[in-house]
């Protein structure tokens, strides 16, 4: 699976250049691990994802009305589960469902109700842009924490690379689901 995912990654993200030499310094290239959880562990990654999910716009009247009419719809749970899975290199919906049964963090995200593979695929398809944005924000947060970058402006080119990386992850997930 690593080879499948890495073949489509933008070259810039996988350049063989080490981390910045000192805090606040960002080289033109960097290494983004295939699993962002490597930079802080599963619990830290989940904290980052939950914080970024909460920053999204959730107060629109149409959205709130939809939630009242469809209490089974759990967008925060689905976003967090898919973002966590993709950020830890788990892309197939079937595999994500399996992890919800066996992985403590995934069980915690699901809040005791495991979605089906079909629910995951449908949610990903309907909320692709939102997932892309969330993943890019999580990657940016991971970079800021890893390289102590809070005090500096992140170049727009780097932000675009992070969005492209998120797009690649979503494409890999879609392709693997379609192949399975």
C-alpha positions in Angstrom: 0.0 0.0 0.0 2.9 2.4 0.7 4.1 2.1 -2.9 0.6 2.8 -4.3 0.2 5.9 -2.2 3.7 7.3 -2.8 3.7 6.9 -6.6 1.0 9.6 -6.8 2.5 12.0 -4.3 3.8 15.4 -5.5 7.5 15.1 -5.7 8.1 18.2 -3.6 6.5 16.5 -0.6 8.7 13.5 -0.8 12.0 15.2 -1.5 14.9 13.6 0.4 15.7 16.7 2.4 15.9 16.7 6.2 14.0 19.0 8.6 14.9 22.6 9.2 18.1 23.2 11.0 16.6 25.4 13.7 13.1 26.3 15.0 11.2 28.6 12.8 13.3 27.9 9.7 11.6 26.0 6.9 13.6 24.6 4.0 12.2 24.7 0.4 11.6 20.9 0.6 10.6 18.7 3.6 9.7 15.2 4.4 6.0 14.6 5.1 5.6 11.0 6.5 3.1 8.8 4.9 1.5 8.5 8.3 1.2 11.9 10.1 0.7 9.9 13.3 4.5 9.3 13.3 5.0 12.9 14.3 3.1 12.7 17.5 1.2 9.5 18.0 -2.4 8.6 17.4 -3.8 10.5 20.4 -2.0 13.7 19.4 -3.1 13.3 15.8 -6.7 12.8 17.0 -6.4 16.1 19.1 -5.2 17.9 16.0 -8.1 16.6 13.9 -10.7 17.3 16.4 -9.4 20.9 16.9 -9.5 21.4 13.1 -13.0 19.9 12.8 -14.3 22.3 15.4 -12.8 25.3 13.5 -15.1 24.5 10.5 -18.4 26.4 10.1 -21.1 24.4 11.9 -23.6 27.1 12.7 -25.5 27.7 9.4 -29.3 27.6 9.8 -29.8 25.2 6.9 -27.2 22.8 8.3 -28.7 23.0 11.8 -32.1 22.3 10.4 -30.8 19.3 8.5 -29.2 17.9 11.7 -32.5 18.2 13.5 -34.3 16.4 10.7 -31.5 13.7 10.4 -30.1 13.0 13.9 -28.3 9.9 12.5 -26.1 12.2 10.4 -22.8 12.6 12.3 -20.6 14.8 10.1 -18.0 15.6 12.8 -17.6 11.8 13.5 -17.3 11.0 9.8 -14.9 13.8 9.1 -12.7 12.8 12.1 -12.8 9.1 11.2 -11.9 9.6 7.6 -9.2 12.2 8.3 -7.6 10.1 11.0 -7.7 7.0 8.8 -6.2 8.7 5.7 -3.6 10.5 7.9 -2.5 7.1 9.2 -2.4 5.5 5.8 -5.6 3.6 5.9 -7.6 4.3 2.8 -10.1 1.5 2.0 -13.5 1.9 3.5 -13.6 -1.8 4.4 -10.3 -1.5 6.3 -11.5 1.6 8.1 -14.6 -0.2 9.3 -12.4 -3.1 10.5 -10.2 -0.7 12.4 -13.3 0.7 14.1 -13.7 -2.7 15.6 -10.1 -3.3 16.7 -8.4 0.1 17.1 -9.0 2.0 20.3 -8.7 5.5 18.7 -11.1 4.6 15.9 -13.6 3.2 18.4 -13.3 6.4 20.3 -14.0 8.5 17.2 -17.0 6.4 16.3 -18.6 6.9 19.7 -19.9 3.3 19.7 -21.6 3.3 16.3 -19.4 2.0 13.5 -20.4 3.3 10.0 -20.6 1.0 7.1 -18.2 1.1 4.2 -21.0 2.4 2.0 -21.7 5.2 4.5 -18.0 6.1 4.5 -17.8 6.1 0.6 -21.0 8.2 0.3 -19.8 10.7 2.9 -16.4 11.0 1.2 -18.0 11.6 -2.2 -20.5 14.2 -0.9 -17.9 16.0 1.3 -14.7 15.7 -0.7 -13.9 19.4 -0.6 -14.5 19.6 3.1 -12.3 16.5 3.7 -9.6 18.0 1.5 -9.6 21.2 3.5 -9.6 19.4 6.8 -6.7 17.1 5.8 -4.6 20.1 4.5 -5.2 21.9 7.8 -4.2 18.9 9.8 -1.0 18.5 7.7 -0.3 22.2 8.2 -0.8 21.9 12.0 1.5 18.9 12.1 4.2 20.9 10.3 3.8 23.9 12.6 4.1 21.7 15.6 6.9 19.5 14.3 9.1 22.3 13.1 8.0 25.0 15.6 6.6 27.3 12.9 3.9 29.2 14.7 5.9 32.4 14.5 6.5 32.4 10.7 4.3 32.8 7.7 3.8 29.6 5.8 4.5 30.0 2.1 1.4 29.7 -0.1 3.3 27.2 -2.3 3.6 24.9 0.7 -0.1 25.3 1.5 -0.9 24.4 -2.1 1.3 21.3 -1.8 -0.5 20.2 1.4 -3.8 20.5 -0.5 -2.5 18.5 -3.4 -1.3 15.9 -0.9 -4.8 15.8 0.6 -6.3 15.4 -2.9 -3.9 12.5 -3.6 -5.0 10.8 -0.4 -8.7 11.1 -1.3 -8.0 9.8 -4.8 -6.1 6.8 -3.4 -9.0 6.0 -1.1 -11.5 6.3 -4.0 -9.4 4.1 -6.3 -8.9 1.5 -3.7 -12.6 1.4 -2.9 -13.4 1.1 -6.5 -10.9 -1.7 -7.0 -12.2 -3.7 -4.0 
